[in-house]
C-alpha cells in the first residue's frame, strides 16, 4: 500500500501457519471460524485464530496436531496481503474448537536472552 492510499473495506481475511521465520508454509487454514488481532503501541500485540474442528479436513487435522509453540507462526492476511505475523504461544483444543494464540514478532525479544557485550581493554 502506497502513501496516501485509503485502506478501504476488506473482502477476505485468511490465516496461514508458517515455520518460524515465515518463509515456509506449514498449513493453510481454510476453515477459520474467527480471527482477532490487535495493534499495541510500544508493546507486543496478540492474535487469536479459532477453528471449528468438524470443518477441518483430515489432511489439515494431521498437520495441526503437530503444531509447536515458538516453532510455528501465524500469519493473518487481509485481501491476500499479510497484515499480522507472530509465533504461536498457546494451543487450546476444546470439544468443538481449536484455538491458536500468537503474539507478534516482538515476543521473540522478550523470550530470548540477550547476550551481554564485554568491553575489551588493552586490545589492538
C-alpha positions as semicolon CSV with decimal commas, in nm:
position;residue;x (nm);y (nm);z (nm)
1;X;0,000;0,000;0,000
2;X;0,147;0,331;-0,107
3;X;0,141;0,650;0,095
4;X;-0,192;0,829;0,068
5;X;-0,396;0,525;-0,035
6;X;-0,710;0,453;0,165
7;X;-0,744;0,124;0,345
8;X;-1,097;0,052;0,222
9;X;-1,315;-0,245;0,306
10;X;-1,168;-0,593;0,317
11;X;-1,313;-0,867;0,101
12;X;-1,138;-1,157;0,271
13;X;-0,941;-1,238;0,583
14;X;-0,740;-1,559;0,591
15;X;-0,473;-1,717;0,809
16;X;-0,176;-1,944;0,744
17;X;0,066;-2,129;0,971
18;X;0,433;-2,095;0,880
19;X;0,752;-2,237;1,020
20;X;0,946;-1,986;1,229
21;X;1,065;-1,703;1,009
22;X;0,759;-1,703;0,783
23;X;0,938;-1,832;0,472
24;X;0,792;-2,184;0,453
25;X;0,417;-2,253;0,473
26;X;0,321;-2,528;0,718
27;X;-0,059;-2,529;0,677
28;X;-0,327;-2,320;0,508
29;X;-0,613;-2,257;0,749
30;X;-0,916;-2,268;0,523
31;X;-1,183;-2,324;0,790
32;X;-1,127;-2,025;1,017
33;X;-1,426;-1,955;1,236
34;X;-1,295;-1,631;1,383
35;X;-0,985;-1,412;1,363
36;X;-0,890;-1,146;1,613
37;X;-0,575;-0,940;1,637
38;X;-0,469;-0,610;1,780
39;X;-0,203;-0,346;1,749
40;X;-0,020;-0,231;2,059
41;X;0,188;0,081;2,056
42;X;0,528;0,018;2,214
43;X;0,427;-0,332;2,314
44;X;0,363;-0,683;2,188
45;X;0,023;-0,748;2,032
46;X;-0,172;-1,072;2,036
47;X;-0,384;-1,262;1,783
48;X;-0,631;-1,545;1,821
49;X;-0,739;-1,784;1,545
50;X;-1,035;-2,012;1,617
51;X;-1,101;-2,317;1,401
52;X;-1,412;-2,536;1,417
53;X;-1,287;-2,896;1,440
54;X;-1,569;-3,051;1,235
55;X;-1,478;-2,836;0,932
56;X;-1,104;-2,914;0,929
57;X;-1,002;-3,152;0,651
58;X;-0,832;-3,479;0,758
59;X;-0,501;-3,375;0,598
60;X;-0,500;-3,039;0,774
61;X;-0,606;-3,201;1,103
62;X;-0,291;-3,416;1,099
63;X;-0,072;-3,111;1,037
64;X;-0,239;-2,910;1,312
65;X;-0,186;-3,195;1,559
66;X;0,190;-3,138;1,523
67;X;0,195;-2,764;1,595
68;X;0,452;-2,643;1,846
69;X;0,456;-2,310;2,030
70;X;0,755;-2,092;1,936
71;X;0,829;-2,318;1,635
72;X;0,530;-2,224;1,420
73;X;0,393;-1,878;1,340
74;X;0,051;-1,748;1,244
75;X;0,022;-1,505;0,954
76;X;-0,303;-1,314;0,900
77;X;-0,388;-1,184;0,555
78;X;-0,628;-0,908;0,456
79;X;-0,718;-0,929;0,086
80;X;-0,416;-1,158;0,026
81;X;-0,172;-0,914;0,191
82;X;-0,003;-1,003;0,520
83;X;-0,115;-0,768;0,798
84;X;-0,001;-0,955;1,111
85;X;0,253;-1,227;1,194
86;X;0,395;-1,383;1,506
87;X;0,485;-1,702;1,691
88;X;0,218;-1,933;1,830
89;X;0,238;-1,917;2,209
90;X;-0,058;-2,131;2,311
91;X;-0,277;-2,402;2,158
92;X;-0,608;-2,487;2,325
93;X;-0,813;-2,778;2,197
94;X;-1,174;-2,774;2,311
95;X;-1,457;-3,010;2,235
96;X;-1,551;-2,837;1,909
97;X;-1,278;-2,580;1,854
98;X;-0,905;-2,541;1,819
99;X;-0,777;-2,200;1,934
100;X;-0,432;-2,077;1,833
101;X;-0,299;-1,781;2,031
102;X;0,001;-1,595;1,895
103;X;0,199;-1,284;1,981
104;X;0,367;-1,057;1,730
105;X;0,736;-1,094;1,644
106;X;0,836;-0,862;1,926
107;X;0,767;-1,156;2,159
108;X;1,093;-1,314;2,042
109;X;1,279;-1,027;2,210
110;X;1,102;-1,099;2,538
111;X;1,177;-1,471;2,521
112;X;1,537;-1,467;2,401
113;X;1,817;-1,396;2,644
114;X;2,026;-1,116;2,500
115;X;2,396;-1,162;2,543
116;X;2,593;-0,902;2,731
117;X;2,872;-0,742;2,534
118;X;3,204;-0,727;2,709
119;X;3,430;-0,431;2,668
120;X;3,780;-0,532;2,569
121;X;4,066;-0,347;2,727
122;X;4,427;-0,343;2,614
123;X;4,334;-0,478;2,270
124;X;4,485;-0,374;1,938
